[in-house]
């Protein structure tokens, strides 16, 4: 194993400038506090040793200021070393100024919080462990706290150690949870954007076809002229007349194909681009290769008017995903109910499967959730439902998850009809 991987590997690369700026803030705070306590309050403590520790950080930062022109970002290994240095430097200052009894000992929590936000789990664990070990050392060994001679009970010092240790562990876990959730959502949104980009690329193929048709028109016109000349020269010759006529007919066929391709791909066709919502659902359902042992029923008996909507990529992709999940997890029957009464457009996707697990029911719609009953090598259905929910909410829908009367899962999707009318969906 490479020495650079000793602290683990992470995809995060931290900007060197960020670490430099954080250290400058720490240096200013340390220098101000040391000078205030020594010169203003006139408390005795090892001033020169403290200034030497601060000067070491200043020199390191000056070197890094020049180095950042060559190195913009630090990997996990060097970032871990940088944070460990700051932790040790802070602990040395605390050792000279009262140890764990120094009010600023609470700052030992900061390195762990930064580590769990940016670094690997191994780096975060090492920094947290070093922080606790240094706090343990500072509980036993330290120069007296500057100021009046106050003897603190041993139990009080143990209480300080416990509180700071709990703070490191608790805040570390809390920051890690928040960061992990943020990364998960960012990854899910990236996947969502990639999915939509692929759908839009498919739509844009029409534009590429039109451009290709335009480019091919010129050489095809040249071929047409050559064939016309051949027809004049060889048209009366029975040996070649049929071949010339065949060439001419195929050229006309190519022209008709290119004419279809060259139609403006952005020009809206009311018949193609718009569809009744009932037919849109049927179109999505019939696009699946349905298993022979399962039945998909579409109940449109509550449709009061034939609402016309546009073929939105977001709606089509989301509904396909949700219906596909229902088909996969159903035992035998899937029922899709469509209703547009009370100025609402509502879809209920029912199945007779096992339904949603209780351990994930409250978290449905979040990315990368998984049931405890699903084997550990499977990720679960969180990402697919998250993408579908996000896409539908972008179109103004509300989506909820319930238990179906069939015994399985029920996904309820509701829009206001006014959304479709205003946006010409």
Helices and strands as residue ranges (DSSP letters): G 3-5, E 14-15, H 16-35, I 36-40, H 47-67, E 73-74, H 76-96, G 99-101, G 103-107, H 108-118, H 121-140, H 154-234, H 238-261, H 270-273, E 274-276, H 277-286, E 295-302, E 308-310, H 313-329, E 333-339, E 344-351, H 358-361, H 382-394, E 398-403, E 409-416, H 417-423
